[in-house]
Amino acid sequence: MRALVFFMIFAGWTTTTSAAPSSDPYLRLLEKTGLTRMLQDFPTEIQLAANRHAKRCNAVASEQVPAAADLADNLMSSLRQQTSVGEVKQLVDWYVSATGRKIRKLERREIDENLLQQHIADSKRLEQVRKIYHNTDTGRFIANVAVEIEYAGWRLSGCMQSAASSGDLKRLKQETVRAQVIRGEAATLIALFEEDTIRSMEFAFLELTDEQVNEYLQATIKHKALFAILIDSLLKSIDFEAKQIKLSAIR
């Protein structure tokens, strides 16, 4: 799971698609935040996790993962119920502003780990980035998405079914505990990667002026509630235990 979290932090599901922008502000918000790309990649990441677990327990993983389109529909439906078109448009306008575009470009750039380790962060800038990190719910997003992918992969791996059919109570208990550990790992991941993520963000923003960083900070303060709703809706849409995920594919 650690490798997956680092992929999300540094490579990002922040990459936007090259398709023509949609006129729907909700779709545009997903495009600008990188969630469109994330949801497209989600089924593949689940399948990789399922195959990894299946190899561990000598089972056969299901190849029927949740469809990206269904996940996107769930997310869009939740957003429309909880937000207004006006507030969504305001956040989209921020992302398409000159500063917003520059920040998204910097967030997509690959970070040189050697330079990052040598970099001495500016304390004032670091504190601003820390506030941005919390205002945008970045930690909760990264950790919980990683957990949901891992858990969905475990559910589709066939490990639990294999343990149950074997009649081995010890093995069955081990798989039950494994599932509980996976679902409870989000808080640990948030604490584990918070400082590294904030330092990486501060390093990525070196090209920004103080005015641009402050502009970003003010935007995250203004839209903090919307970011929380966005993350809540996302996590609800990909929660493998939620009713809206089609579980008929799970063996």
ABEGO torsion letter per residue (X at the ends): XAAAAAAAAAAEAABBBABBBBABAAAAAAAAAGAAAAAAAAAAAAAAAAAAAAAAAGBBBBABBBBAAAAAAAAAAAAAAABBAAAAAAAAAAAABAAAAAAAAAAABBBBAAAAAABBBBAAAAAAAAAAAAAAGAAAAAAAAAAAAAAAAAAAAGAAAAAAAAGBAAAAAAAAAAAAAAAAAAAAAAAAAAAAAAAAAAAAAAABBAAAAAAAAAAAAAAAAAAAAAAAAAAAAABAABAABBAAABX
